[in-house]
């Protein structure tokens, strides 16, 4: 049973809604804003990609707020194949390369390369800030990187105190039973109290597997994600991370690969991509509620090639009302680049009704708070009302639809009221149902505070 708490419930699946009557779930897409970084440095190249966005908050000694790690792949022979580069930003909006003076390229160390060399680590090195309370300060940043190749098989574990100076945490690959030749990622899961990794796997289709670990070195056997779909699709990369306003909700933005479609023959490689939204409340089951694209290639014809639109793991709250997401464009056309887009807080999907309106009836939920808070957007004539019923569907006196005040406007947090009162304290810990009436409105999330 769902327990409504101060964590927002997002309408990214049908878990809460038991019955629609003139309502539906609607997918929303990020708004493309600006080019965050163009990969035109000579050590980067047209196949730069596999970005990771890292918030350095709470890491002692940090001066910049955000770091961006990504793969460089130069056609020049000054490097040992691929390299890992770093950029920085004070706000998640303006980005610039950070000079680290570590590796020589074309006779100079004036570059932003933080790793170059052994075991193809830089092919897909994916970095995160380790929030494990027991993590050592000299490995506050961690990464996995490496592919199945030659005499070794799989990614290595790496650690760093600052994201710049890296060292191996393992003498051999820490995982060996997946395919790995894409961006794999890991993070410390505060809900599960362990490390979680999401890996690339090919079983008839490109797909995703999950492993768990207590120490970042020893990992469980990989489990394939459950998508509950009749028509499986090729999912490249995954960008799965817990949503910071509800760490028990896992949001992913896989690049969906269509290998048999070819838009521009002169590109030389078949296949095109878009990006989809997947969501899970346990980290393993990801029911595909939305088959529509979350991000389309758009009018830019250079995005109608293979392996564009890879979303970077890591979202940044760049204003009180929005998150910034970052995705790659122009994979292989020179130069590759990273784009910043924004999406409303909780605004990945909504419970929606057109005019003249509709109603959604929820499954039983348990209330854990004194007031009901909604994230909503309506037109000037639209609105939203909420009725609270007991577990058997009988209206609770004082909380009927007729008692409910109609809410209209556009608010990230708006308190629901009945005849002017927001008080639901007498229903604390009660099992109830809700009847949500909307007209020309979107309800993005629901919380009990």
LINRA-V274372 format. One record per residue. N is the residue number from 1. PSI is psi in whole degrees, -180 to 180 (* if undefined). BURIAL is # if it has 9 or more other ideal C-beta (glycine too) atoms within 8 Angstrom, else .. Layout:
N,PSI,BURIAL  N,PSI,BURIAL
This chain:
1,139,.  2,136,#  3,117,.  4,119,#  5,-166,.  6,-17,.  7,132,.  8,139,#  9,120,#  10,143,#  11,59,#  12,-2,#  13,-178,#  14,18,.  15,-42,.  16,-37,#  17,122,#  18,-32,.  19,132,.  20,141,.  21,88,.  22,11,.  23,167,#  24,165,.  25,135,#  26,132,#  27,141,#  28,150,#  29,152,#  30,153,#  31,121,.  32,129,.  33,-73,.  34,165,.  35,117,.  36,-36,#  37,132,#  38,129,.  39,67,#  40,9,.  41,147,#  42,-22,.  43,3,#  44,-67,#  45,171,#  46,-13,#  47,20,#  48,143,#  49,-157,#  50,59,#  51,151,#  52,129,#  53,127,#  54,125,#  55,123,#  56,9,#  57,142,.  58,2,.  59,116,#  60,140,.  61,2,.  62,138,#  63,-42,.  64,157,#  65,-39,#  66,143,#  67,148,#  68,122,#  69,145,#  70,165,#  71,133,#  72,143,#  73,86,#  74,145,#  75,-16,.  76,162,#  77,20,.  78,-17,.  79,162,#  80,72,.  81,-122,#  82,163,#  83,161,#  84,129,#  85,163,#  86,141,#  87,167,#  88,160,#  89,142,#  90,-18,.  91,0,.  92,3,#  93,-53,#  94,123,.  95,146,#  96,152,.  97,143,#  98,121,#  99,126,.  100,-12,#  101,42,.  102,-48,.  103,144,#  104,135,.  105,126,#  106,40,.  107,8,.  108,146,.  109,8,.  110,76,.  111,-180,#  112,30,#  113,122,#  114,-13,#  115,137,#  116,123,#  117,-121,.  118,147,.  119,25,.  120,30,#  121,-42,#  122,-10,#  123,-37,#  124,33,#  125,122,#  126,123,#  127,146,#  128,159,#  129,126,#  130,112,#  131,11,.  132,121,.  133,-23,.  134,3,.  135,140,#  136,140,.  137,-28,.  138,3,.  139,39,#  140,-29,#  141,136,#  142,163,#  143,155,#  144,145,#  145,149,#  146,155,#  147,167,#  148,116,#  149,133,.  150,-128,.  151,-3,.  152,161,#  153,92,.  154,178,#  155,150,#  156,161,#  157,136,#  158,154,#  159,157,#  160,144,#  161,-21,#  162,0,#  163,-2,#  164,-49,#  165,115,.  166,151,#  167,157,.  168,137,.  169,-8,#  170,148,#  171,-10,.  172,168,.  173,139,#  174,-12,#  175,142,#  176,-5,.  177,20,.  178,-165,#  179,-37,#  180,-15,#  181,55,.  182,-170,#  183,107,#  184,156,#  185,163,#  186,162,#  187,163,#  188,123,#  189,108,#  190,-27,.  191,-43,.  192,-18,.  193,37,.  194,172,#  195,145,#  196,136,#  197,139,#  198,126,#  199,156,#  200,134,#  201,141,#  202,111,.  203,88,.  204,-39,.  205,156,#  206,128,#  207,-164,#  208,140,#  209,162,#  210,140,#  211,154,#  212,152,#  213,145,#  214,-23,.  215,3,.  216,-3,#  217,-44,#  218,122,.  219,150,#  220,168,.  221,140,.  222,141,#  223,135,#  224,137,#  225,145,#  226,113,.  227,-13,#  228,42,.  229,143,.  230,-32,.  231,93,.  232,149,.  233,158,.  234,118,#  235,112,#  236,140,#  237,-176,#  238,-35,#  239,30,#  240,129,#  241,155,#  242,144,#  243,127,#  244,-26,.  245,-14,.  246,88,#  247,-9,#  248,-1,.  249,126,#  250,121,#  251,135,#  252,154,#  253,68,#  254,149,#  255,122,#  256,120,#  257,127,#  258,92,#  259,-25,.  260,0,.  261,139,.  262,107,.  263,-41,.  264,103,.  265,-30,.  266,-14,.  267,-33,#  268,-12,.  269,135,.  270,165,.  271,145,#  272,164,#  273,151,#  274,-166,#  275,141,#  276,164,#  277,132,#  278,152,#  279,149,#  280,149,#  281,6,#  282,-4,.  283,-4,#  284,-41,#  285,119,#  286,77,#  287,130,#  288,81,#  289,-35,#  290,123,#  291,-12,.  292,160,.  293,139,#  294,-39,#  295,127,#  296,157,.  297,-35,#  298,-166,.  299,-19,.  300,108,.  301,-19,.  302,-8,#  303,-6,#  304,49,#  305,173,#  306,143,#  307,30,#  308,175,#  309,39,#  310,119,#  311,137,#  312,134,#  313,133,#  314,114,#  315,153,#  316,132,#  317,100,#  318,-1,#  319,169,.  320,-18,.  321,-2,.  322,156,#  323,151,#  324,135,#  325,158,#  326,134,#  327,155,#  328,149,#  329,161,#  330,46,#  331,119,#  332,-44,#  333,136,#  334,135,.  335,151,#  336,159,#  337,165,#  338,133,#  339,143,#  340,131,#  341,164,#  342,153,#  343,147,#  344,145,#  345,125,#  346,7,#  347,31,#  348,-31,#  349,165,#  350,159,#  351,122,#  352,147,#  353,137,#  354,-173,#  355,146,.  356,-1,.  357,177,#  358,-180,#  359,144,#  360,137,#  361,128,#  362,162,#  363,168,#  364,137,#  365,157,#  366,131,#  367,133,#  368,70,#  369,180,#  370,-10,.  371,154,#  372,130,#  373,135,#  374,152,#  375,111,#  376,161,#  377,130,#  378,168,#  379,-179,.  380,-26,.  381,-7,.  382,179,#  383,175,#  384,138,#  385,153,#  386,129,#  387,138,#  388,129,#  389,163,#  390,-180,#  391,-19,.  392,4,.  393,13,.  394,136,.  395,133,.  396,125,#  397,134,.  398,-12,.  399,28,#  400,169,#  401,-32,.  402,-31,.  403,-23,.  404,135,#  405,135,#  406,127,.  407,134,#  408,157,#  409,-159,.  410,108,.  411,139,#  412,-36,#  413,117,.  414,130,#  415,133,.  416,138,#  417,156,#  418,115,#  419,43,.  420,-6,.  421,133,.  422,-2,#  423,120,.  424,22,#  425,-31,.  426,-10,.  427,8,#  428,130,#  429,9,.  430,151,.  431,120,.  432,170,#  433,160,#  434,145,#  435,112,#  436,116,#  437,127,#  438,153,#  439,126,#  440,54,#  441,157,#  442,129,#  443,113,#  444,-37,#  445,165,#  446,135,#  447,161,#  448,117,#  449,*,.
